[in-house]
């Protein structure tokens, strides 16, 4: 059987990778915001934290809504 992108396993794997990447960027943004060497790094850490946090929240709500009962 050939692997296609329409299989549920591939969709689940890509969902997990997207959530993992967003969670990693949240942690990275938090580290930059709290331990940045200068104010510009702290500011960009806050931007990264906010953007990736919103993306993570959006993905989690999207995946919960798609879940079957």
Residue pairs with C-beta under 8 A, 6 or more apart in sequence:
3 10
4 10
15 59
15 63
18 59
19 56
19 59
19 60
19 63
22 52
22 55
22 56
22 59
23 56
25 48
25 52
25 55
26 49
26 52
26 53
26 56
28 45
28 48
28 52
29 45
29 46
29 47
29 48
29 49
29 50
29 51
29 52
29 53
30 45
30 49
31 45
32 41
32 42
32 44
32 45
32 48
32 49
33 42
33 45
33 46
33 48
33 49
34 42
34 45
36 42
36 44
36 45
